[in-house]
Amino acid sequence: MALVQYSDSETDAEQDEISTKTPAKKKLRREDPSKTVDHPASLPPLPSNFHDLYASSTRVSVRDDPSLHGGRKRVIPHVEGNWPTHIYLEWYPSRTELNILNGILSHFKANLGDSERQVHSLLQSDLGVQLPLHISLSRPVVLVTEQKQPFSELFERAIEESEIRPFEVKPDGLDWVSNYERTRWFLVVRVKKPENDGLNRLLRISNRSLAAFGQPPLYEEAVTSSQPGRKEKRGARGHKQAEKPSRASESSAVDYSHCFHISIAWCLNEPSPQDKQRVADVDLQPLKALTVSFSSVKVKIGNTVQSMALPTRKIDQGGFSGL
């Protein structure tokens, strides 16, 4: 069949009409079995910062519409010039790890029976796309535009000076926890205290850095200048900065290891005593075989995610310095 030639003067509509009347025929080509093509055994892994590029979902409404988000309500209202901020450790489970988590969640949902409670997975999106999991190191807080850059610089410098090297955590059972507003409850994996106490030390850095910008801490009580023995100083931009704690104060710091967790599902209603018992009845042996590694801290300000690597340089015999 001859090719159809179109002049430059013809419109797109005319071209579409002609193309519809004269559809092209596809030719099937047999491959020569004597010729072999080498296909790669597997694709190379994605770079570690790939998921940071797509950390936020597409906005489908300019208003807070819970019907678009499974009944969830926005904790921080959208205000022009305000930037929702979150500090966390990210875990992107491997296929094997994801299968273990899916199995535990499926077992729990099966135990609900005819319960009207609707439990939403945090392991995959509604379209079945795997989602990264995390351990929070801050509440959802808000920075204004002029605070974004100085906060990032302050926090990154604190991480670099901390000497907190990459570490691992082990799961330590399932539990239910709520957000601060008690508008959602989360099915979570509790984690054990790592050998270098990295979680507590990072939490102290996060809370101290956010306090310099008037933001509330996670887990611990807010520190004010009225407390005896606590000093405050002003940074170069006029923000309050708590004095760096000494080794003595580090050793006496409160241990919040029992608070850290990884959320794997959520629901809108407070779990009943029966739901809590169902969590206790789940077989956790496969879960306890997992080990989760962290080598960086992530800070999400608005839709931008900054990954800050934990220091990897050698430490002296005196142990860790800094926080």
N, C-alpha and C positions, 0 to 999 in steps of 0.2 A: 504494500500500500504506500502510495507516495506521500511525502511529508506535506503538510499544509503550511503555506507561507502567509504571514500576516503583514500588512503594511503598517507603517508608523501611524497612519491616520485613523486606523480602526480603534474603537473604544474597547475597554476591558469587557464591557457587557457583550459586545459582538464576538469577542474572542472566546468568552465562556460559552456562548451559544454554539459556535462552530465546534468547539472542543467537545461539547455534549453530544452533538450529532455525529461526530467522527471519533469515537473512543479509540485510544491506542491499544493494540494487542500486545500482551506480554509474551515473550518467547522464553520457553523453558530450556535451560542449558544443562546438559549432562556433564558431570565432572569426570575427567579421565581417571579411572581408578589407579592407573599406573603412576599418577602424580599425587604426591602426598604433601600436605601443608601442615607445618608445625604450628599448633595452637598453644598459647601459654597455659600452663597447668592451673594457675590462679592469678587473679588480679592483685596488684600490689596494694598494701594497706593504705587507707586514707591518712593524710597527715593529721597530727594530733589537734591542730587548730581548725580543722575543717568544720566541725560542728559549731564552732563559735560564730561562723558566718551565717548560720541559720538558727540562731538561738531563740528567735522570736517568731511566733506565728503571725500570719497575715491578719491585719485588723479588718474585721467584717462589719463593724459598726462604730460610729463616733460617740455613741452613748453606752452606758453600762447596762447591758441587756443580759441578765442571767440565763434567759432561755437559750442563748447561743453558746453557753458554756456549762451545760449540765446542771444549771441552778446555782452556779458559783457567783458570788458577788465580789466586785472589785474592792480589795481592802484599802488600796491607796487611790483616791479619785484622780482622774486625769486632769492636770492643771498645766496650762502653758508655762514653760520655764521651770517646771519641777521634773526631776529625773529619778524615777524609782531605781533603787540601788540594792544590790544583794551580793554578799561575799560568800563563797562556797568552795567546796572540793568536789570535783566532778568525777563520776565513774561511768564509763561506757562498757557495760558487761559484754564479754565474749559470747559467742553462740552457746557454748556449753553452760556458762553462768546464767545466761538468759533463760535457757531451758529449765534450769533448777528453780529460778525465781518464778517462772510461769507455772511450773508444777506445784509449787507451794501455794501460789495464789489460786490456782484452779481447785486444789484440795480444800482451801478455805471456803471458796464460793460454793462448792458442792455441799459443804457442811451447813450452809445457810438454809438449805431445804426450800420451803415455801415462804421464807421471810420476804417482806416487802422492801427490805433494805437494798439499795442499789449501790454496789461497790464498783468504782471506776478504776481501771488499771492505770498506773503511771509507767508501765513498762513499754507500752506501745501507744501510738496516737489512734484516733478514731479510724484512720485509714490503714492501720496495721504497720506503721513505720516505727522502728525502734527509737525510744527516747533515752537520753542520758539521765542517769540518776545522780544524786548529790548528797553531801553532808553540809548543812548550813553552818556558817560561821558568823552570821548576822541575821537580824530581823529584816523584813522588807522595810527599808527606810527611804527617805527622800533627800536628795541634794538639789540645790538650785544651780543654775547654769554656771555662775562664777565660782562655785565650789568644786566642780567636776575635776578640773586639772590639778588644783592644789591637793585635793584628797588623793587622787591617783598617785601623785608624786610622793606624798607623805607615806601612804600605805606601802608602796613599792620599796621605798628606802627602808622602812621598818622590816620588811621581809628579807631584804638583802643583808641587813645587819643582824638578823636573828640567829643565824647559824642553825636553823631548823632544817635538817636534811630530809630527803624523801623517806617515807615510812609506809608501813602496811598496817591494816587493821583486820581483825577477824570478826565475823558476825557472832552475836550473842543472844539470839532469840528474837521473837516477834512481840509487838506491843501495839497499843493504840495511843496516839497523842493528838491533841487538838492545836489549832493555831491560837494566837493570843486573843483573837476576837471570838473564839469558840463558834465560828461559823462553818468550820469544816473539821473533820476528824480523819486522821491518816493511819493506815496500817503500815507499820515501820519495822525495819530490821535494826535492832540495837547492835552496837559494836563495842568490842572490848578496848580497853585502854592500850594504845601502842607503846612499845618499849621506850621510845624517846619522848613520850608524853606530848607528841606533836599536836594533837587536837586541842588540849588545854592551852598550849603555848600560842597557837595560832588564834584561838579565841580571844586571848588577852590582847594580842596585837590588834585584832579587828575591833574589839570594844574600845580600846584606847584611842585608835585612829578615828573612829566614828564619834567618840565623845569630844574630840577636838573640834568637831563641826556641829555640836549640839544634838547628836543623834543618840537614841537609847541603846543600851547594850543588849546582848543576847544572853539569857539565863541569869547572869549576875545582876546585882542591884546597881543602879546608876550611882556614880561617884560624884560628889559635889565638893566645892571648896570648903564647906563648913565642917567636913569630917576632919578630926584631929590627925595630924601626922601626914596629911596628904597635901601636896603642893601642886600648884598649877602655874604654867607660864604661857606666854603668848608667842605664837609662831611669827614668821616673817610677814605673814599676811593678816596678822591680828587674830587668828583663831586660837582658841585655848588648846594647850597641849599638856597632858598629864606628864609629870616627871617620870622618867624611866625607872621602874622598880629595881631595887637592889636584889642581890642573890638571896639575902635573908627573907625579903618579902616574897620572892619567887617560891621559896621552900614552904612558906606558910600560906600560899594562895589556895583558894578553894578548888577542889577537884570536881569538875563537872562531867566526868567521863560517863556517868549514868544518863546524861541528857542527849548525847550525840546519837544520831540515827539516820537511816536511809529510808525515805518513804517509797513504797511500792504500789500503794493504792489509796483511794480516798472515798469518803461518803459525806453526805450533808448532815446526817443525824448522829447524835451521840450513841456510841455502841452500848448495847444492853449488857447486863452481866452474862447472858448466854453467849453473846458475841465474843466477849473476853475469854470465856471458857473455850470457845471454838478455836481461838488462837492458841490457847495452851494445849489443845489436843492435836495440833498439826505436827507431823513428823519433821523435826528440824535437823535430822542427821545429814541429809545432803547439803543443807545450808551451812552447817558448821565446817564443812570441808572447803569452803571458799576463802580466798585471801584477796583483799582489795588493796591495791597500791596507789599511792598519791605522790606525785612529784611536782605539782604546781598548785597555786591558788588562783581562783578566777574571781574577777570583779565585774559584775554586770551593771552598767550605768545606762539607763534607757535601753536601747537596742544594741549597744556596743559592749562586747565582752573582751576584757583584757586578761591574758593569762600571764601569771607571774611565777617563774620557776623557783622552786626551793633551792637554796644554796647546796652545792655538791662538793665544795672544797673540803679538804681534810681538816679535822679538828685536832687540837692539841690534847695532851694527856690530862689537862685540867678539866676537860669536858666541854660542853656547849657554853658559848658565851651569849650574852644578850638574853632575849626572852626564851 
